[in-house]
Each structure stands twice: as structure tokens, then as C-alpha cells.
Amino acid sequence: MRIHCLLYFLFLILSFISCTPRETKKTIHIGFSQAMSSDNWRKEMEKSMQVQASLYPRVELEIKSANNNVKSQIEQIKDFVEAQVDVLIVSPIKSKPVTTAIENALKAGIPTIVIDRKIESNNYTAYIGANNVDIGEDAAKYILSGIREESTVVQITGDIASSPAKERQLGFESVLKHSKKVKLLATIHGDWEKPSIKAPLNKLLDSVNPDYIFAHNDRMAIGGWEVLQQHNIQNQVKIIGVDGLYGPNGGIQYVKDEILLATILYPTGGAEAIDLAVKIVNGEFVNKNNTLNTVVIDSVNVDLMQNQFNKLVEQQNDIEGQQEVIDEQVRAYQSQNSMIKLMIGLLILLLALALWSIYSAIKISRGKRKLEIINEKIKTQRNQIKKFAQQLKVSNESKINFFTALSHEFKTPLTLITSSIETISEQNKALAGESSFEINLILNNSRRLIRLINELLDFRKLETDSITLKPRKIDVKEILEHVLNDFKLEAVKNSVQLKVKYSKDPCFLWIDVHALDKVFFNVLSNAMKFTPPHGKIEVETIEEVDKVKISIKDTGIGIPQEDIENIFNPFVQASNNERPSSGLGLYIAKQFIELHKGTINIHTQKGTEFVITIPKGYEHLQHVEIYTDHINSIVRDQEPLKRSEYEVLALEPTVVQDYFPNLLIIEDNMDLCRLLVKQLKNDFNMYISNGDGAFKKVLDLIPDVIICDLNLPETSGFELAKKLKEDLRTSHIPVIILTAMADEDSYIEALTAGADFYMTKPFQMDALKQVLKTVLYNKERLRYYYTNKLDSVTSTDFDKEEQDFIKKMNKYLLNNLNNPEFSVEELARGLHISRVQLYRKVKAILGVSVSDYINGLRLEKAQELLQDTSLQISEIAYEVGFSSPGYFSTAFKNKYGMTPKHYRG
Ligand code: FRU
């Protein structure tokens, strides 16, 4: 943008320099149509015009020669008229043919000067030339003045179609007419050039012997002299010419050389014509006829004349020289002028650039200042952030240290609890053949807690680089076999196929047994967690030259591509993972593998594949002590969960009691499920869902109450609760949320989703039992309300979905009340739910069967009609949909304790 401005500015300056006019006044364009340029007289005329024109700086003279061709002269005149010359000068070849062309030029508004030869009209601006009649007279008078006795003369005229020839003849003959002394022997008509007269004169001289020859110009006079020479009478005949040109072949020189007796000066008038033209353009007054002086030049005045001409020529040369100097100076002035302008332009540009630079410098310095201030601020903020980060780190460290210390503290009592409960379990087994459910529950959960604490402590050690590997040479398959053993039961239980494919030979690696045990355990736990029933987990070892690869591949839900790079970061869970997890397992696995200089990579397409690569040998384990002692059995610091002992506990109720409400538990922690089943099975028909397909299970079951966790594998508890409450078929079922999420946001979200109660873990069983009671009691109250106030279901105290359902059903029923054929199936279809769902829903909301409810509705309507109308009883019976009045009476009596007739009284 700035460059553009500068270029534009430069362009303006250059335009200013180039456009400045050199001349303020307009030039004067003078066009001159010359008759011919072949002879010296004409050349002299043109030269004098050019010299004179050069004295006028504005005058621009353009000379065109017609080469003695009349047609081309007429064309030239037209061209000058078209070019709109300021003044036109014409020296006509012949008088008559050029007259119209000149008149037209004048008509076109172009001032026209006629020079030397005349035209046949007065339609021109001015004429300039000598008086040719006078010239003829002067010639005759000169002959007369020189003779004593009678003499003869031959006249040689110019082209008689041109005015000078006519007028010179006229003048010459008019004088001779009155003289008796001089006799005109003959007149030869030439064309102004020598060749035209030579032959006729030659012939004439055969018969006459003249004393004088008067030729209308010097050129023809010399032609005559040459003819006289041929006759050898050149000394006897005296010749008088016209023109009197100065110079080697001019008349003056011939007079001086005594070839000519005399010549009559015929001035060209070139310079005068230019003066006249300028005057005309300037609007000054000019005479129409401008006569030039003539003089006879003979031996008497020839020297004087020559001297004068010499001086004149000298002066002219001086003028020309000066003119050249002036021209040179003008050129120098003009180039200097341009130079100065250019320099001024450049100076302005320089000035502009300087100003621009100053402006830019100020701007930059201001910008810099601003940046400095911002920088300063950023620096301060950065320092503050650094300080905060430091503080945060310190506080974090102290928190982590606190938790680590606490974990250590937990570990001892937990280990004590675990070992004690192990002892109790053994004793129990010895006494009763198997240990109790509660003992196994405590044992498993305390082991789980120990594992979690170990994970936390490992994490801390890894963070502080305080883990020391104890590498021993061991077959990696041995460790894998141990870990896989822990998962075999779970795999069977979950219907997950656990496939193992080992390489043939033992795969000896230098590894820390405990570290690798944790790695495999964590990766396999992860695979097990995300592999659905009937899925597959494949473990494979591949031995290569310098490393061993262990691949653990599952057919689980996979890891979203965007989560992969973070999956090994601590506290991170994949976005599609709804299950509770510390997010430490995979982080620890990766750290341990890296301590072994190995790698762990994930491939995920259908399911997930973890590929662990560990280098062979121990060269890579520098700075680590290598243990060469052999260990016979792998001692693990994490015990597997003993599932087998309580797997037998039935998850579905064996005997369904009709009078028990149906309770569905949606929870993926099977231990908790089992505990709940054990505790609640005496009051409820217990049903369990681990979250997979939970909504379908609710639809199949239409339970009386639901206990639901928030972290579920398929959908979250929030979404499930919302879905249940939005669906007409399930909206009436009370939902109790039982979750570990104790934050306020989750609480609000769950209630917004429609949950009826929110309970956090750990919970007291008695409290849960009370909540179940309350929720069911409330439903009972609602049921009473509905069954007794069917026509005014408007209270906002009750669930909107249920109100809507009842209203919709009542409307449907009232519309079909008089139809004895109307069936429960038809009603279910009308409400877009199944017959069983309708039955369960009505039973759940209203506590009666659908057909009882319809009957009740018919009788209520009949009661109304009995009171308010005078319809016959039988009519009323049909009106409310009874097929016979007798059956109506019985039913009415059953409900209201009196017959319809009695009721009406
Ligand atoms: C030149 C010339 C002169 C003569 C004049 C008459 O072309 O022939 O010699 O005086 O023209 O127009």
C-alpha cells in the first residue's frame, strides 16, 4: 500500500515535469507553396524566409515546392488549408490556374500572402514583390540612356502566363513605343530558363543583328550570351538581365565580369513575407500591396552593390551564427530547465520520503513502546503464572505426598484386614465347606483396594523416578500365564473367548517380574473391561531376532482415534469409556515398559490391539543392577480376585412372589448387585441389568421401581433416566439413582432427567430400604388419587407424563364407552403400547386391572346418567357399554351396594 502511494507520488512529479509547457504562447504555423526550387533566386528566397522565421521563436515555417507543376501547387495549397496553417504564402507558377485555389484558401479563413508572381484576382490578404512594369520600363530607359545613334533590341521574356513576364514586357515595350532611337527587333518567349531561348535566339541571330538583348532574368540572359558566343558576336551585343543575384553565378558577378551590361535587382521578398505573416497573425495592420524596391546594377554601381551585399551576407551570417548560439543556449536552457525541474521533483520526493520516514519512525517507536508495555505485562503475568505454578506444584506435591503417605497408611491396615479375612475364610471353609458371601465380598474388595493403592504408589514412584528395576532372566510366557490365570474365570463368566498363541521356544527376557506382571495385568484388565459378551481376547507372543513382541488384541469397543495419543497419560479415560477408572493403569504399564527400553503401541480398528515390544539381552539396561539368581516361582504382589467362590450366587430370583414389587437394579458392579440382591430379596422380586440393554429390560419387565447407577457401559444413568421418564410405557416407574458421584452438578442433572431419588455411595442399606418404601408408598397414594378422582387429574403434584397417560386413556375409553365389544387390546393399540405394558402400567399407576378400571368407568358414567337424565335403566346399561341390563344391575349393585333402580329412587 505504501509502495503504491510512493509510486503514485513519483508519477505525479514526473507528469508535472514533463507536462510543463516550454512556450506559453501558441506557435505560428506558416505554410509556403513555392513555385519551384530549382534556381538560385528561389533558393535565395527560401533561405531569406528561413533566416527571418528563425528570428521569431514562435514561427514554424513549412516549405513545399511544386517543382513548376501547377497541379501539384494547387494540391499543396489545399493541403495547407486542411492543415489549418495560420498564414499561407504562395508564389504562383502561373497566374490563372492558381487563382481559384488561393481564393478558396482565403474563403476558408486562412490569411494568404501572394509573393513574386500575381494571380488574376485581388482575393488575397497581401501581395509582396517588386513592380515588374517598372522593371521593364527601367530596362528600356537604361538602353535609351546609353545610346547615341539608333539601336536595335531583342526581348527575351519569361513564361508569359506568369505576371512578371507580362508586366516586364508591358513596361519595356511601353517605353520603347515612344522612342525612335531603339527598335525592338523581336521578342522571344522563354520559360524563365536558358534552354527555352537558345534555339529561337540562335535562329533569330541568323537574320538580325541586334545591339541589345533584354532578358527577363539573368539565367536567360546568360543563355543569350552563350548563343552570342556561338555567333562570336558576344562583344558586339549588350545584354541586360533581371534578378541581380549576389554570388558566383549571380547577375552581379556577370555584370562585374562584363558578360552582362546590367542587371535589374529583383528582390525575392522572402524575409518581408515572413514579417508580413507574423504581423497578420498578431492582428497588426498590413498593406495589401507591398512593393519592393528595385535598382539597375551596372559597371557604375556594381562594386558598391557587391560590397553592400557582402556586408549583408556577413550580417546575415552573423545573424545565423548568433541564431545558432541562441538556439544552442535555448537548448541548454531547456535541458537545464528540465534538469532543475527534475531535481525539484526529486527534492520533493526526497522531502516526502524524509517526512514519511519520520512519520514511520514515530509510528514504529510508538508501536514499539506499546509492544514493550504489552511485553512487560506479559512478563509480569508470566512471572505470576510461574509463581502460581510453583505454588501449585508445591501444593500439589504436598497433596500428592499427603495422599501417598495416606496410601501407605491405608496399606498396612488393609493388608491386616485382608490377611485376617483370608484366615477367617479358610476357617469358614474348613467348617462349612465354603466361605460365606460376605467374607468373599470383603476379601475381594480389600484386595481390590490394595491393588488400587499399589497403583497409586507405583504412580508416585514413577513420577519421582524412584523405581529401581530388578531384572532377572525369565520366560515372559510364565508371567503371562500367571496373569491370564486370573482372568480365565471372568472370561468364562462374561462369555469372552480367551485365546493364547505362544511362540515355540521359551522367550527369555531380562525383566522385572513385578513390573511386567502389572503391565500385563493392566492391559488385560483393560481388554476384559471393554470386551462385550461373546467377544474375544487374543494374546500372542512373537519372537524376533533382537526383541519379543507381545500382542493383546480384543474385540471391544475400541478407542476413538482422537483419544489414542492421550490414552497413556495419567488420569485419562477414552471418551467412549463410561466405566469408573483411575486412569493410571495404562500410564503405569507404559512407564514400566519404557524402563525396560521397550515400547507399547495401540492399534485400533475393530477393537483394540496393544503391542508390547521388549528388547532381548540386558545391554540396554545400563545403570540397573542385573539379577542373575533364578527364581522358581513368581511371587506376585497382587492377588487375583477370588470369584469362583461366590459365582454360584443366583442373579435372578428363583421364586417370584406375586405380592412383591418388582425391583430392577441397573449396576455394573456385580459385587454390589449381589449385595443388594441378598439384602432386598425378602421384600422384592429382584432383577439385575449390568447396563447393557437396560432400557429393553425395563420395557420387558415394567418393574415397579428401579435402582440405577450413573456410570454405565452403554449409556449414562442420566440418559437412561431421561429416556425412561420420557417414554409413556415407563414414565410411571420410580427411578432411584445410586451413585458414587457426590457432586452437586450430577445431583441436579439426575433430578432434571426425572430421577425420583438421588443416593450417593457409600450408602446405608437401611436408608436405601426406606427410600424404596417411600417411593412405593408415594406411588400408592398417587394410585388412590387417580382411582378416586379420575375426572379431575389436573394436580401438578404428580408426574406430568402419568397425568397425560391417564387423560389420554380416559378420553379413549369415554369415546368408546357405549361399545360392549371394546377390548383391552384395542385400548393398548390406541395408546401405542403392548397389552402387557398397558396392563402393568395401569396396575402400577392405578392399582387395578385394565378391565376392572374400564368397568369402574362404565359404572361411574351410569351413576351420572341415573342422576342427571331420565333415560331408561336398560338404555343407560347399553349407553355405558353393558351387553345386558341384568349384568349391569348386578355389577352396579356390587360396586354401590344397591340396584340402579334403587339408586334412582
Ligand atoms: C525565378 C525567376 C526569376 C524571375 C522570377 C519571375 O524563378 O524566373 O528569375 O525574376 O522568377 O517570377
Residues whose N, C-alpha, C, O or C-beta is under 5 A from the ligand:
A	BS01	FRU	D39 W41 D116 R117 P164 W192 H216 N217 D243 Y266
